[in-house]
Amino acid sequence: MTPPPFRDPRFATFDYAFDPQPDGGWVISNPAPFYQGFVTTNAALDHWARAAPDRTWLAQRDGEGWRRLSFAEARDQVARLAGALAGLGLGPGKPLLILAPNSIDHALIAYAAMRIGAPAAPVSPQYAQAGADPARLAHAAALIGPAAVFVGDAAAAAEALASTSLNGLPVIAAKPAAPSHLAQAALLRVAAPIADQARPDDVARLLLTSGSTGAPKAVICAHRTIALNAAQVAACFADPDPPVAVNSAPWSHSLGAHAVLHSLLHRGGTLYIDAGQPVPGRFEGTLRNLAEVSPTYQTMVPAGWALLAPALERDEALARRFFRHVRILQYSGAGLAQDLCDRIQAVALRAIGAHVTFAAGYGATETGPAACTVHWPTLRAGLIGLPIPGTTIRLAPQDGRLELRVGGPQLSPGYFDARDAGAPIRSLSLDQDGLCRTGDAARLVDPGQPRLGLAFDGRLVENFKLAAAVFVNAGALRLAALSALGGAALDAVICGEDRPAVGLLLFVDPQARDRLGEAALRDQVRAGLIRLNAAAGLSGRIQRALILDDAPDAASGEVTDKGYINQALARRRRAARIEVLYSDDPAVIIADGSGSEGEIPPR
């Protein structure tokens, strides 16, 4: 029987250099050329304003319809806002702090700042929410040292604007709430447009790291590195058509700001700004948008795919519209369970009679972000691909695994800290060859056939040892568990450091809980883990699970605004639930009652 075809993803093909090392590591390079005509962030905007002036760059939900902004309109408004910001004294070394969710107004003010060489410094909108921990905003402001602040809705951000960390700063607002606030619309009316004044090595953005391994750092993103990384990604496609995407990835992180927003700008594509969030109760906006817009490219965090899958399965009209034009599906931020990938492919087969490549990549804020990507048809989840053009990676032995190190023109110049006036720039952690040490592990799927690509092998700092000194790869185990549970859980926190065995704290979809009922949900979790344990060693066996009654807490940073779980923070915040997990509480699901090694008997 002939297998179903793949819809053509329009990938480019490359010749790689694979160099096995004497220490068991690898060096892999992609020498393919890529376009280097844009070396500032506004260069692409100016180009498309001339080449396709009437094409929509950005669209944002406005009641029952959409507010649209063409490339020509965007270039004119960005140039005028740039003149206004220059008049306020912003420029190189004088950042604009942005405390706003994704929006057309956010994009305009950010590209205006970058047009005059002023760093745009978007931080998570969570920092501006009422009741947010003021220490997080204070830390961000101290690192960045802003000369002004932009907010979308000044009334909603009133608590943040009143904080001592922002005291005395000029406030620009899309919706002002006080006479002292500068209205963005008014700045557009009074300022004359100016040309792009940025230089390639000027700081374009300052982006905070996630803070999963400590206090967030401010990564310097230069104009050249942003522009060239977008060109490197574009070179992975043999596709003359501008892409169309519906996306909610926050622009306070490099995934949303660079891999989505700026990469689409580089290719002259259209972005429908999605205000939905990949959590239960907040995903309806995404479904509404996808019911109206057929993307050619769709990327989401795994939590988003876990919510989209059942919607596609039960709504044939939504599935037909979603798969009408889409050529590539992608996940980011965390690994995707294979069973979830398989479910979505099954819907694709019913809707269009073909598979759609479910790809992924690898990167970090310090690497542009893109360093690797899958650019070949595949049905396999867990791959991160191979290096993009102009990029070299090293797999270096580290603590029994292979650390992934990255080199290329997309590397950040370093970290910025305004508190150290004498030396505000700190370099990245580089190895002897100048490659960035990422702290992430990867492995070749098959060392005998390296062209099959790399698989992510977890963050080195997220892993731990059981009490018996058995090493646990938390990232890989999370994926295996979610796949084994067959959709019973949206995400999981892996526990067990210095404990006799591995346990799970599970976040579930309330709709699935209501549909299955508590008893059936517990039975599904138990059965899935027993199947997983049957084929696993001690470090891969999960003997206990506890279904949580709440959702991850975004305000605390437990779930990042990209939609994935900060495992270390979640374990710290839920220490009391972990004690329950390792007790004889009847709420705990025991997945293996055989008394085999690692079993925790009731107390």
Residue pairs with C-beta under 8 A, 6 or more apart in sequence:
4 349
4 353
4 354
4 355
5 353
5 354
5 355
6 354
6 355
6 356
6 357
6 377
7 326
7 327
7 352
7 354
7 355
7 356
7 357
8 327
9 327
9 328
9 356
9 357
9 359
9 375
9 377
10 237
10 238
10 239
10 327
11 236
11 237
11 238
11 375
11 376
11 377
12 32
12 235
12 236
12 237
12 238
12 375
14 30
14 32
14 375
14 386
14 389
15 31
15 32
16 28
16 29
16 30
16 386
16 387
16 450
16 451
17 27
17 28
17 29
17 30
17 31
18 26
18 28
18 450
18 451
19 26
19 27
19 28
19 29
20 26
20 447
21 27
21 394
23 396
23 397
24 397
24 402
25 394
25 395
25 396
25 397
25 402
26 394
26 395
26 402
26 444
26 447
26 450
27 392
27 393
27 394
27 395
28 386
28 387
28 392
28 393
28 394
28 395
28 450
29 387
29 391
29 392
29 393
30 386
30 387
30 388
30 389
30 390
30 391
30 392
31 389
31 390
32 235
32 389
32 390
33 235
33 389
33 390
34 228
34 231
34 232
34 234
34 235
34 389
34 390
35 231
35 234
35 235
36 228
36 231
37 43
38 44
38 47
38 227
38 230
38 231
38 266
39 200
39 223
39 224
39 227
39 228
40 114
40 196
40 198
40 199
40 200
40 202
40 204
40 223
40 224
40 227
41 111
41 114
41 115
41 198
41 204
41 223
41 226
41 227
41 262
42 78
42 111
42 114
42 115
42 196
42 198
43 196
43 227
44 227
44 230
44 262
44 265
44 266
45 57
45 71
45 74
45 75
45 78
45 111
45 265
46 75
46 196
48 55
48 57
48 71
48 265
48 268
49 71
49 72
49 74
49 75
49 76
51 268
52 71
52 242
52 268
53 70
53 71
53 72
54 70
54 71
54 72
55 70
55 71
55 242
55 268
55 270
56 68
56 69
56 70
56 270
57 69
57 70
57 71
57 74
57 264
57 265
57 270
57 271
58 68
58 69
58 74
58 104
58 107
58 270
58 271
58 273
59 66
59 67
59 68
59 69
59 270
59 271
59 272
59 273
60 66
60 67
60 103
60 104
60 272
60 273
61 67
61 273
61 275
61 285
61 289
66 272
67 104
69 77
69 104
69 108
71 268
74 107
74 108
74 111
76 193
77 108
77 112
77 188
78 108
78 111
78 112
78 115
79 112
79 115
79 193
79 194
79 195
80 112
80 187
80 188
80 191
80 192
80 193
81 108
81 109
81 112
81 184
81 187
81 188
81 191
82 112
82 113
82 115
82 116
82 191
82 193
82 194
82 197
83 191
83 192
83 193
83 194
84 112
84 187
84 188
84 190
84 191
85 96
85 109
85 112
85 113
85 116
85 118
85 148
85 187
86 116
86 194
87 191
88 147
88 148
88 170
88 182
89 147
90 96
90 113
90 116
90 118
90 147
90 148
91 116
91 117
91 118
92 117
92 118
92 202
92 203
93 119
93 203
94 118
94 119
94 147
94 148
95 113
95 118
95 119
95 120
95 121
95 144
95 145
95 146
95 147
95 203
95 206
96 109
96 110
96 113
96 118
96 119
96 120
96 121
96 146
96 147
96 148
96 149
96 150
96 172
97 121
97 123
97 140
97 141
97 144
97 146
97 148
97 149
97 150
97 166
97 169
98 106
98 109
98 110
98 120
98 121
98 122
98 123
98 149
98 150
98 252
99 123
99 125
99 127
99 128
99 137
99 149
99 150
99 151
99 157
99 160
100 106
100 122
100 125
100 128
100 150
100 151
100 152
100 174
101 125
101 152
101 250
101 275
102 248
102 250
102 251
102 256
102 273
102 274
102 275
103 152
103 174
103 273
104 273
105 152
105 174
105 184
106 122
106 150
106 152
106 251
107 251
107 261
108 184
109 120
109 150
109 172
109 184
110 120
110 122
110 205
110 251
111 120
113 119
113 120
114 120
114 198
114 204
114 205
114 223
115 194
115 196
115 197
115 198
116 194
116 197
116 198
117 197
117 198
117 199
117 202
117 203
118 147
119 144
119 203
119 204
119 205
119 206
120 204
120 205
120 206
121 144
121 146
121 205
121 206
121 207
121 218
122 205
122 207
122 250
122 251
122 252
122 257
123 137
123 140
123 144
123 208
123 252
124 208
124 250
124 252
124 560
124 561
125 250
125 252
125 561
126 132
126 136
126 554
126 555
126 557
126 561
127 136
127 137
127 140
127 160
128 137
128 151
128 156
128 157
128 159
128 160
129 156
129 160
129 555
130 156
130 158
130 159
131 159
131 555
132 159
132 160
132 555
133 555
133 556
134 163
134 165
136 557
137 160
137 163
137 165
137 166
138 163
138 164
138 165
139 215
139 216
140 165
140 208
140 216
140 218
141 165
141 166
142 165
142 418
142 419
143 206
143 208
143 216
143 217
143 218
143 416
143 417
143 418
143 419
144 206
144 218
144 416
144 418
145 418
145 419
146 166
146 169
147 169
147 170
148 169
148 170
148 171
148 172
149 161
149 166
149 169
149 170
149 171
149 172
150 171
150 172
150 173
150 184
151 157
151 160
151 161
151 171
151 172
151 173
151 174
152 173
152 174
152 175
153 173
153 174
153 175
153 177
154 161
154 171
154 173
154 175
154 176
154 177
154 178
154 181
155 175
155 177
158 177
160 166
161 171
170 182
171 178
171 180
171 181
171 182
172 181
172 182
172 183
172 184
172 187
173 181
173 182
173 183
173 184
174 183
174 184
174 185
176 182
176 183
198 204
198 223
199 223
200 222
200 223
200 224
200 227
201 222
201 223
201 224
201 413
202 222
202 223
203 220
203 221
203 222
203 416
204 221
204 222
204 223
204 226
205 221
205 226
205 257
206 218
206 219
206 220
206 221
206 416
207 218
207 219
207 221
207 252
207 253
207 254
207 257
207 365
208 216
208 217
208 218
208 219
208 252
209 216
209 217
209 219
209 365
210 216
210 253
210 560
210 562
210 566
211 557
211 566
211 569
212 459
212 461
212 462
212 566
212 567
212 568
212 569
213 439
213 461
213 568
217 415
217 417
218 415
218 416
218 417
219 254
219 365
219 366
219 412
219 415
219 416
220 412
220 413
220 414
220 415
220 416
220 425
221 254
221 258
221 365
221 368
221 412
222 412
222 413
224 409
225 368
225 409
225 410
225 411
225 412
225 413
226 258
226 262
226 368
227 262
227 266
228 368
228 390
228 409
228 410
229 258
229 368
229 369
229 370
229 409
229 410
230 258
230 262
230 263
230 265
230 266
230 267
231 266
232 368
232 370
232 388
232 389
232 390
232 391
232 408
232 409
232 410
233 259
233 263
233 266
233 370
233 373
233 388
234 263
234 266
234 267
235 388
235 389
236 373
236 375
236 388
236 389
237 375
239 327
241 296
242 267
242 268
242 269
242 270
243 264
243 267
243 269
243 270
243 295
243 296
243 297
244 269
244 270
244 272
244 293
244 294
244 295
244 296
244 297
244 325
245 260
245 264
245 269
245 270
245 271
245 272
245 295
245 296
245 297
245 298
245 299
246 272
246 274
246 286
246 289
246 290
246 293
246 295
246 298
247 256
247 260
247 271
247 272
247 273
247 274
247 298
247 299
247 300
248 256
248 273
248 274
248 275
248 276
248 277
248 278
248 286
248 300
248 304
249 255
249 256
249 259
249 260
249 299
249 301
249 332
249 562
250 256
250 561
250 562
251 257
251 261
252 561
253 365
253 560
253 561
253 562
254 363
254 364
254 365
254 368
254 369
255 332
255 333
255 363
255 369
255 562
256 562
258 368
258 369
258 370
259 299
259 332
259 363
259 369
259 370
260 271
260 299
261 271
263 269
264 270
264 271
272 289
272 293
272 295
274 285
274 286
274 289
275 285
276 282
276 283
276 284
276 285
276 286
276 287
276 288
276 289
277 283
277 285
277 286
277 563
278 286
278 300
278 301
278 303
278 304
278 307
278 563
279 303
279 307
279 551
279 552
279 554
279 559
279 563
280 307
280 490
280 509
280 510
280 511
280 551
281 510
283 304
283 307
283 308
286 304
286 307
286 308
287 308
287 311
287 318
290 308
290 318
290 321
290 322
291 317
291 318
291 321
292 321
294 321
294 322
294 324
294 325
294 326
295 322
295 325
295 326
296 325
296 326
296 327
296 328
297 326
297 327
297 328
297 330
298 322
298 326
298 328
298 329
298 330
299 329
299 330
299 331
299 332
300 308
300 330
300 331
300 332
300 563
301 331
301 332
301 333
301 334
301 562
301 563
301 564
302 331
302 333
302 334
302 335
302 336
302 337
302 340
302 491
302 564
303 334
303 490
303 491
303 563
303 564
304 563
305 331
305 336
305 340
305 344
306 340
306 487
306 490
306 491
306 509
307 490
307 509
308 344
309 340
309 343
309 344
309 347
309 487
310 487
310 511
310 512
311 318
312 318
312 319
312 322
312 344
312 347
313 319
313 343
313 347
316 350
316 351
319 347
319 350
319 351
320 351
320 352
322 351
323 347
323 348
323 351
323 352
323 356
324 352
326 356
327 356
327 357
328 356
328 357
328 359
329 344
329 356
329 357
329 358
329 359
330 358
330 359
330 360
330 361
331 358
331 360
331 381
332 360
332 361
332 562
333 560
333 562
333 563
333 564
334 475
334 478
334 564
334 565
335 381
335 382
335 456
335 475
335 476
335 478
335 479
336 358
336 360
336 381
336 382
336 479
337 381
337 479
337 482
337 483
338 380
338 381
338 382
338 479
338 483
339 482
339 483
339 486
339 487
340 381
340 482
340 483
340 487
341 358
341 379
341 380
341 381
342 379
343 487
344 358
345 355
345 356
345 358
345 379
348 354
348 355
348 356
349 355
355 377
355 379
357 374
357 376
357 377
357 378
358 378
358 379
358 381
359 373
359 374
359 375
359 378
359 383
359 385
360 373
360 374
360 381
360 382
360 383
360 384
360 385
361 370
361 371
361 372
361 373
361 374
361 384
361 385
361 388
362 371
362 372
362 373
362 384
362 385
362 404
362 440
362 442
362 454
362 456
363 369
363 370
363 371
363 372
364 371
364 406
364 436
364 438
364 440
365 412
366 411
366 412
366 428
366 436
366 438
367 406
367 408
367 410
367 411
367 412
367 436
367 438
368 408
368 410
368 411
368 412
370 388
370 410
371 387
371 388
371 391
371 393
371 406
371 408
371 410
372 384
372 385
372 386
372 387
372 388
372 391
372 393
372 454
373 384
373 385
373 386
373 388
374 383
374 384
374 385
374 386
374 453
375 385
375 386
376 453
381 479
382 455
382 456
382 479
383 445
383 453
383 454
383 455
384 442
384 453
384 454
384 455
384 456
385 453
385 454
386 451
386 453
386 454
387 393
387 408
388 408
390 408
390 409
390 410
391 406
391 407
391 408
391 410
392 406
392 407
392 408
392 435
393 404
393 405
393 406
393 407
393 435
394 404
394 405
394 407
394 431
394 433
394 435
395 402
395 403
395 404
395 405
395 442
395 443
395 444
395 454
396 402
396 403
396 405
396 431
397 403
398 441
398 460
399 460
400 471
401 441
401 443
401 457
401 458
401 460
402 441
402 442
402 443
402 457
403 437
403 438
403 439
403 440
403 441
403 460
404 438
404 440
404 441
404 442
404 454
405 431
405 435
405 436
405 437
405 438
406 435
406 436
406 438
407 433
407 434
407 435
407 436
411 428
411 436
412 428
413 425
414 425
414 426
414 427
414 428
415 425
415 426
415 427
415 428
416 424
416 425
417 424
417 425
417 426
418 424
428 436
428 437
429 436
429 437
430 436
430 437
431 437
439 459
439 460
439 461
440 456
440 457
440 458
440 459
440 460
441 456
441 457
441 458
441 459
441 460
442 454
442 455
442 456
442 457
443 454
443 455
443 457
444 450
444 452
444 453
444 454
444 455
445 452
445 453
445 454
445 455
446 452
456 475
457 473
457 475
457 476
458 473
458 474
458 475
458 476
459 474
459 475
461 568
462 474
462 475
462 567
462 568
463 471
463 472
463 473
463 474
463 475
464 471
464 472
464 474
464 496
464 497
464 498
465 471
465 472
465 497
465 498
466 472
466 496
466 497
466 498
466 499
466 500
466 501
466 502
466 538
466 539
466 598
467 498
467 499
467 500
468 500
468 538
468 598
470 538
470 539
471 539
472 494
472 496
472 502
472 539
473 539
474 494
474 567
477 494
477 502
477 539
477 540
477 542
478 491
478 492
478 494
478 567
480 532
480 536
480 540
481 489
481 492
481 494
481 504
481 528
481 529
481 532
481 542
482 489
482 491
482 492
484 528
484 529
484 531
484 532
485 506
485 524
485 525
485 528
485 529
486 524
486 528
487 512
488 506
488 508
488 512
488 516
488 521
488 524
488 525
488 528
489 506
489 507
489 508
489 525
489 547
490 507
490 508
490 509
491 506
491 507
491 552
491 564
491 565
492 504
492 505
492 506
492 507
492 565
493 504
493 505
493 565
493 567
493 570
493 571
493 574
494 502
494 504
494 567
495 502
495 503
495 504
495 505
495 571
495 578
495 581
495 582
496 502
496 503
497 571
499 582
499 600
500 598
500 599
500 600
501 538
501 541
501 542
501 543
501 544
501 598
501 599
501 600
502 539
502 540
502 541
502 542
502 543
502 544
503 542
503 543
503 544
503 545
503 546
503 578
503 581
503 582
504 529
504 542
504 544
504 545
504 546
504 581
505 545
505 546
505 548
505 570
505 574
505 577
505 578
505 581
506 525
506 545
506 546
506 547
506 548
507 548
507 551
507 552
507 565
508 521
508 547
508 548
512 521
513 521
516 524
521 547
522 547
522 589
525 545
525 547
525 589
525 591
526 545
526 589
526 590
526 591
529 542
529 543
529 545
529 589
529 591
529 592
530 591
530 592
532 540
532 541
532 542
533 540
533 541
533 542
533 543
533 591
533 592
538 597
538 598
541 592
541 598
542 591
543 590
543 591
543 592
543 598
543 599
543 600
544 581
544 582
544 588
544 589
544 590
544 591
544 600
545 581
545 588
545 589
545 591
546 577
546 580
546 581
546 587
546 588
546 589
547 587
547 589
548 574
548 577
551 559
552 558
552 559
552 565
552 570
553 559
553 573
554 560
554 561
556 569
556 573
557 566
557 569
558 565
558 566
558 569
558 570
558 573
559 565
559 566
560 566
571 578
580 587
580 588
581 588
582 600
583 603
584 602
584 603
592 599
593 599
595 601
